[in-house]
Amino acid sequence: MQHSPVRDFVVGLFVLAGLLALAYLTFQVGGLSYKVPGGFTLYATFDDIGGLKERSPISISGVKVGQVTGVELDDLLRARVQMDLDPRLELPVDSAARIQTAGVLGDQFIALEPGAEEDMLAAGEEVEFTESALSIERLIGKFVNDADLEEDE
């Protein structure tokens, strides 16, 4: 078998394209993305965040508009979530933040629902209306406990 520089070059390009595609998929699956400089930061406080973590997506009507950049406890031991949003986004002050699950057992994300007020939230402000994560374990426990109470009557 003879060496052909053209064939070696084409094979090299093919391998390079495969490695680039693998690197792209790795970043997409890992949730890494280019951060828009000067993002719009908002905060929201929840009783229970479930499996929400940093880099979890934030969406409006299914469109990704940001990501979670921090999770900590506030003075009342509630979860305070820092959200980095698209700087072009304008949200009314009566907007709501709800933690939802993608699919039945998928990752959790924050769904923002814009309100109807004319005043807009400024960077660093708090989203007042929040809905915590739905816990499957808590629902099953409540269902079982309610069923036990009905049987006792």
Secondary structure as GFF3:
##gff-version 3
##sequence-region A 1 153
A	DSSP	alpha_helix	5	30	.	.	.	ID=ss1
A	DSSP	beta_strand	40	46	.	.	.	ID=ss2
A	DSSP	beta_strand	57	60	.	.	.	ID=ss3
A	DSSP	beta_strand	63	73	.	.	.	ID=ss4
A	DSSP	beta_strand	79	85	.	.	.	ID=ss5
A	DSSP	beta_strand	96	101	.	.	.	ID=ss6
A	DSSP	beta_strand	108	113	.	.	.	ID=ss7
A	DSSP	beta_strand	126	127	.	.	.	ID=ss8
A	DSSP	beta_strand	129	131	.	.	.	ID=ss9
A	DSSP	alpha_helix	136	152	.	.	.	ID=ss10
###
